[in-house]
Amino acid sequence: MSAAELTPLEAARWAARAGLPLPADRHAAVAATADHIHSVVSVLRELDFGETHPTTGHHHGRGENDATV
């Protein structure tokens, strides 16, 4: 286990701190899920978007709806 991985006890503490107390049998699963999410987000943070500007917004409902794939 790396130093960055969340232990089941830490997962329980953070959940309780957020007002979401966990049953003891869920601590390990929540810690593993949090570690997985962290690893995915870490990869996304490494992406270089260069000069790509963020979108100014999504215009839902405008234009034609086309479900063609």
SVG drawing of the C-alpha trace seen along z (x, -y; Angstrom):
<svg xmlns="http://www.w3.org/2000/svg" viewBox="-35 -31 39 37">
<polyline fill="none" stroke="black" stroke-width="0.4" points="0.0,0.0 1.4,-3.4 1.4,-6.3 -1.3,-8.0 -3.8,-5.1 -6.7,-5.6 -7.0,-3.1 -10.5,-1.7 -10.2,-3.6 -9.4,-6.9 -12.3,-6.3 -14.6,-5.9 -13.2,-9.0 -13.6,-11.2 -17.1,-9.8 -18.1,-10.6 -16.6,-14.0 -18.8,-14.6 -21.8,-13.5 -22.0,-10.1 -21.3,-7.5 -20.4,-4.1 -21.2,-0.7 -18.0,1.2 -18.5,3.7 -18.3,0.8 -15.0,-0.8 -12.8,1.3 -15.0,1.0 -15.3,-2.8 -11.5,-3.1 -10.9,-1.0 -13.5,-3.0 -11.9,-6.3 -8.5,-5.1 -9.7,-4.1 -11.4,-7.4 -8.2,-9.2 -6.1,-7.2 -8.4,-8.0 -8.4,-11.7 -4.6,-11.7 -4.3,-10.5 -6.8,-13.2 -4.7,-15.9 -1.7,-14.9 -3.4,-15.6 -2.0,-18.6 -4.8,-20.7 -2.3,-23.3 -4.2,-26.3 -7.6,-24.7 -10.0,-27.1 -12.7,-25.9 -16.2,-25.8 -18.4,-28.9 -21.4,-26.8 -23.7,-24.0 -26.7,-25.1 -29.1,-22.3 -32.1,-22.2 -30.8,-24.2 -30.6,-22.8 -32.0,-19.6 -32.1,-16.4 -30.5,-13.6 -29.9,-10.2 -28.0,-8.9 -24.8,-7.1"/>
</svg>
